[in-house]
Amino acid sequence: MTTARRRGRPAPLRWGGSIALAGIGLALVGGYLQFGDRAGAAAPDQAAISTPSVKSPSAAKTPARTTTAPTRKPAARPGRPLRISIPRLEVSAPVVEISIDEGSLTPPSNPQKLGWWSGGAQPGARLGSAIITGHTVHTGGGAFDNLGQLLPGDTVGVTTSRGQLAYRVTAVTTYRKQTLAKSAAQVFDQSVPGRLVLITCEDWNGKVYLSNAVVIAQRIA
């Protein structure tokens, strides 16, 4: 969705029905926080393959040939996000920790920085939603100005304290503020398979933002 941009300062990312959201957010933390810090599933065991021996003169003289299974680079473990990269939008922005304050999840005041909700999952976790928010500035200059223009299949890179992660966008949805408040339990869900959730404001009407753009992405590496 394309929105006309006008001069002004960035607005904080406020949720319609913010008091209700605070209650949902705290309930999610209390109910599912233990999942947010779990490491990813361990790599499957590699079973050895045995072959029957063949009794022959040549077999006795020729040493058996062994085959070494190719090794895979271990996947990065869950970690605190440090930077988000979105190639399609030419975005590369640092990430800092934020928390719910008086019913609102407000991104850093610097519109070029993003905020990770520390009450949710870490990127790379086996379960839970890693929530990252950022400002949209209707005059331009916000890290998430064009977030709503992403399409399913676009990629998002996350640099964490433990390595690099890659995600693929699976859904892009624009919610009215009141609708997002009602859908907060699904957006903030910490019981789902690990995923990345990116959120910003949308639909500037000259005074306030009327909607939020929400991007869901699944880990691919």
ChimeraX attribute file (.defattr): number of C-alpha atoms within 10 A of each C-alpha:
attribute: neighborCount
match mode: 1-to-1
recipient: residues
	/A:1	12
	/A:2	9
	/A:3	12
	/A:4	10
	/A:5	15
	/A:6	14
	/A:7	10
	/A:8	12
	/A:9	12
	/A:10	19
	/A:11	19
	/A:12	21
	/A:13	21
	/A:14	18
	/A:15	25
	/A:16	20
	/A:17	16
	/A:18	19
	/A:19	14
	/A:20	15
	/A:21	24
	/A:22	20
	/A:23	12
	/A:24	19
	/A:25	24
	/A:26	16
	/A:27	13
	/A:28	19
	/A:29	20
	/A:30	11
	/A:31	12
	/A:32	19
	/A:33	19
	/A:34	14
	/A:35	22
	/A:36	25
	/A:37	21
	/A:38	17
	/A:39	16
	/A:40	15
	/A:41	10
	/A:42	8
	/A:43	9
	/A:44	6
	/A:45	6
	/A:46	7
	/A:47	6
	/A:48	8
	/A:49	6
	/A:50	6
	/A:51	6
	/A:52	5
	/A:53	8
	/A:54	9
	/A:55	8
	/A:56	8
	/A:57	8
	/A:58	9
	/A:59	11
	/A:60	10
	/A:61	8
	/A:62	8
	/A:63	8
	/A:64	9
	/A:65	6
	/A:66	6
	/A:67	7
	/A:68	7
	/A:69	8
	/A:70	6
	/A:71	6
	/A:72	7
	/A:73	6
	/A:74	8
	/A:75	16
	/A:76	18
	/A:77	21
	/A:78	24
	/A:79	21
	/A:80	22
	/A:81	27
	/A:82	19
	/A:83	18
	/A:84	21
	/A:85	17
	/A:86	18
	/A:87	12
	/A:88	14
	/A:89	16
	/A:90	10
	/A:91	17
	/A:92	17
	/A:93	19
	/A:94	16
	/A:95	24
	/A:96	17
	/A:97	16
	/A:98	18
	/A:99	17
	/A:100	16
	/A:101	10
	/A:102	10
	/A:103	20
	/A:104	20
	/A:105	23
	/A:106	21
	/A:107	27
	/A:108	20
	/A:109	14
	/A:110	13
	/A:111	22
	/A:112	20
	/A:113	21
	/A:114	30
	/A:115	25
	/A:116	27
	/A:117	21
	/A:118	19
	/A:119	22
	/A:120	26
	/A:121	33
	/A:122	29
	/A:123	33
	/A:124	36
	/A:125	25
	/A:126	23
	/A:127	25
	/A:128	29
	/A:129	31
	/A:130	28
	/A:131	25
	/A:132	26
	/A:133	25
	/A:134	29
	/A:135	29
	/A:136	30
	/A:137	26
	/A:138	24
	/A:139	14
	/A:140	17
	/A:141	14
	/A:142	22
	/A:143	25
	/A:144	28
	/A:145	24
	/A:146	21
	/A:147	26
	/A:148	21
	/A:149	14
	/A:150	19
	/A:151	15
	/A:152	13
	/A:153	12
	/A:154	15
	/A:155	20
	/A:156	23
	/A:157	18
	/A:158	26
	/A:159	19
	/A:160	21
	/A:161	14
	/A:162	15
	/A:163	16
	/A:164	19
	/A:165	22
	/A:166	17
	/A:167	22
	/A:168	20
	/A:169	20
	/A:170	15
	/A:171	15
	/A:172	20
	/A:173	14
	/A:174	19
	/A:175	18
	/A:176	18
	/A:177	21
	/A:178	16
	/A:179	15
	/A:180	21
	/A:181	20
	/A:182	15
	/A:183	14
	/A:184	17
	/A:185	15
	/A:186	12
	/A:187	18
	/A:188	23
	/A:189	24
	/A:190	26
	/A:191	18
	/A:192	13
	/A:193	14
	/A:194	25
	/A:195	25
	/A:196	24
	/A:197	23
	/A:198	23
	/A:199	27
	/A:200	29
	/A:201	32
	/A:202	30
	/A:203	21
	/A:204	18
	/A:205	13
	/A:206	12
	/A:207	9
	/A:208	13
	/A:209	20
	/A:210	16
	/A:211	21
	/A:212	25
	/A:213	24
	/A:214	22
	/A:215	25
	/A:216	21
	/A:217	24
	/A:218	20
	/A:219	21
	/A:220	11
	/A:221	12
